[in-house]
């Protein structure tokens, strides 16, 4: 007989995600597109990073 025991505790899982400065430009554009940022196609990398930071700071992720 095989028994499976769990050793997982109720501890949070930490996932390290790089900041927008390290994202490929296509990911920055996709994020802006999905969040309906106007003019994202003509923005520089630095402008895209600023917009993505605004999106992240609004804490829209995880809200329903």
MODELLER restraints for C-alpha pairs under 7 A, 6 or more apart:
rsr = mdl.restraints
at = mdl.atoms
rsr.add(forms.Gaussian(group=physical.xy_distance, feature=features.Distance(at['CA:20:A'], at['CA:49:A']), mean=5.72, stdev=0.5))
rsr.add(forms.Gaussian(group=physical.xy_distance, feature=features.Distance(at['CA:20:A'], at['CA:52:A']), mean=6.84, stdev=0.5))
rsr.add(forms.Gaussian(group=physical.xy_distance, feature=features.Distance(at['CA:21:A'], at['CA:49:A']), mean=6.19, stdev=0.5))
rsr.add(forms.Gaussian(group=physical.xy_distance, feature=features.Distance(at['CA:25:A'], at['CA:45:A']), mean=6.58, stdev=0.5))
rsr.add(forms.Gaussian(group=physical.xy_distance, feature=features.Distance(at['CA:28:A'], at['CA:48:A']), mean=6.10, stdev=0.5))
rsr.add(forms.Gaussian(group=physical.xy_distance, feature=features.Distance(at['CA:28:A'], at['CA:49:A']), mean=6.86, stdev=0.5))
rsr.add(forms.Gaussian(group=physical.xy_distance, feature=features.Distance(at['CA:28:A'], at['CA:52:A']), mean=6.81, stdev=0.5))
rsr.add(forms.Gaussian(group=physical.xy_distance, feature=features.Distance(at['CA:29:A'], at['CA:40:A']), mean=6.46, stdev=0.5))
rsr.add(forms.Gaussian(group=physical.xy_distance, feature=features.Distance(at['CA:29:A'], at['CA:48:A']), mean=6.98, stdev=0.5))
rsr.add(forms.Gaussian(group=physical.xy_distance, feature=features.Distance(at['CA:31:A'], at['CA:52:A']), mean=6.87, stdev=0.5))
rsr.add(forms.Gaussian(group=physical.xy_distance, feature=features.Distance(at['CA:32:A'], at['CA:40:A']), mean=6.37, stdev=0.5))
rsr.add(forms.Gaussian(group=physical.xy_distance, feature=features.Distance(at['CA:32:A'], at['CA:52:A']), mean=6.62, stdev=0.5))
rsr.add(forms.Gaussian(group=physical.xy_distance, feature=features.Distance(at['CA:40:A'], at['CA:48:A']), mean=6.85, stdev=0.5))
